[in-house]
Amino acid sequence: MLVRILAYFVPFAINFLNGGFFFISAHRFAEAKCSGVIIGSSIAAWGISYCLVTMLIGRVVKLANALALILSGGVVLSLVSVGFIIFDGIYTQFVWLILSGIGAALFCTPFQIFAKSIEDGSRSSGTVSATAFYTLTWSLGFASGPLAFARLSIRQGFIITLILALAVTASVALIALLRRKKSEKKADLPPQSHLPEKSLQLPKFTLKTFTKLAILGWIVGGLGTVTVSQLRVMWPKLGEELALSRDHIAYVMALVSFVQGFTALALCRSKNWMWKRLPALLMSFCGIISLLGFAFAVRLSEYQWWGLPGFYLLALIYGIYSGCLYFYLVYHSLAHPERSSFFVAGNEIIVGVTSMLSPLIGGLLVDFFNFTGAAFIFGALVTLLALSAQLILLAPSGLTEEK
């Protein structure tokens, strides 16, 4: 139990750091009246390093070295926090965002492999449980990071991230120590006392079907991450245009991640919605309607009945979409019985590529049309494209278990 608590603290803390870095960097660029391309480039810089390092990690990661890689990620993010504190220039943020992408890459793929091993040996339902708790904890971290920078001074916010980065490093070291002691105790037990590990409760699909679903997860997750990137990067700019305070800009972003996390938690007893058309349709509807709401936020703000509660409502609806989206992405990769490491690494590469390219595309659209809502309209169209892939690849009544 202690190992599981410490383990799921790690994604919370690391994504607290990344969420704070993303928010404060985008907000500082927006305050400095930088162009949409510059704002988009801030996350693109993170995406470049994240993607390249993840490609390398995907080739070497295995359960035996997962904790060492996670530990190195915590060390890198500790150094990044120190860098943000000492060197606080506007454009030096690019250096620290690139390094934070490296730290995140050292964590994400190894942790999912590690989480699957924890849940496989527990009483829970394996893949679904690992997916739900991983999505919950990293989402809560992303929600809390911006809040820290909204309520505290920038320097205080970075000091908090430094403390958390050091706590991650200590937690991973303690996990390694506890697991080593557990292994030594097992080695001392007589052979007959060894119990077989409980297998994952997976549907009886063929490998071809598992592979198709994992690839569909890539498509839906990759396109969905495009929309997440637009919201993450362009909402601070839109909030500035609407003359919202930094607090409310952060609160709206935090609500997205809080709802995202608890949506994933609510799905922890999922059975078969992941391969049905109707849930895909409902999920995508939440994404499209909320993105279009953000796109025309300036027009909506002209009506007295809208106001701040309207933006919080949009954040809640979008959080439901993104919670289902990331559950969908992680589940189908972890569920593959033979190539989960490959597909999990693929998840992170796709996230890196989309985080690198989509903010730039969004920024170009914003500058070309001189309309911040263009980035969100682009996100709504991308969501519609992802839904089309689901409707094509999934059977009308869902996939059934193959005997």
Salt bridges, closest charged atoms under 4 A:
GLU31 OE1 - HIS27 ND1 3.77
GLU119 OE2 - ARG4 NH2 2.90
GLU240 OE2 - HIS27 NE2 3.48
GLU241 OE2 - LYS237 NZ 3.84
ASP247 OD2 - ARG151 NH1 2.56
